[in-house]
Amino acid sequence: MLCQYNVERKNLDAVTKVTPGRRAATINALEEEGWVAVSSMVEKKKIATVMDELTSLGAEDILVVGILNTRT
């Protein structure tokens, strides 16, 4: 699953421990100062727990989408 969310930069270290991604999470600055958007692959069986953990760490606007195919 692809998990995308917004989070304050000050919480970035904590949330990327929850969603480290395969190699690393993709992080993009948002127009709102101090905030970033994070994208990371997460195992489907773990997504509910991951979403709960992200919420408790201050992540917002959490979006999860299925990945139909990938190559490594």
N, C-alpha and C positions, 0 to 999 in steps of 0.2 A: 504494500500500500504506500502511496505517497502522502505524507503528512505535511501540511503547510500551515504556518501560524505566524502571528505577530507577537513580539515580546519586547519589553524594554531592554536596551543594551546591557544594563546593569545585571539582568538576570540571565544573560546569554550563556555563561559558563554552566550554570545549573541545568538549563533546559537542553543544552547540547549533550549533556551526560545522559539524558533520557532518550534523546534522538540523535545519536552520533552519526547515523547514516552508514552506508556500506564503506565508503572511504572517508567521507566527511560530509557534514551538513552543508547545504548551500545557503549562504547568508547574504542578504541584500539590504542596503540602507533604505529606509522609508523617507518620504518627504517630511514627516513629523520628526523633529529632532529628538534623538535619544532612543528611537525605535528601529527595529530591524524586522525583516521578514525571513523566516527560516523554512527551508524545504529539506525533507529527509525521508529516505525509505525506511519503513517499519514493517516487521512481520505482521501479517493479518491477525494471527492468533493473539498478538500482544496489543493491538490498537486500542481497545477499550481502556486498559490499564494505563497505557501511555497517555491517552487523552486526559484521564483523571490526574495523572502526575503533572502534565503540562499546565493544566488549569490551576492546580495548587501552587505552581511556581510562577504564576502571573501571565501565562500565555493567553492570548485572545484571538478571536477570529479563526479558530482551529477548523481546518478543512481537510478531509481525508478522501482520496480518490483511488480507485483501483488502477493497477498497472497491468496492461494486457500483455506486454512483452518487454523484455529488456535483454541487453547483451553486455557481457563483461569483458 
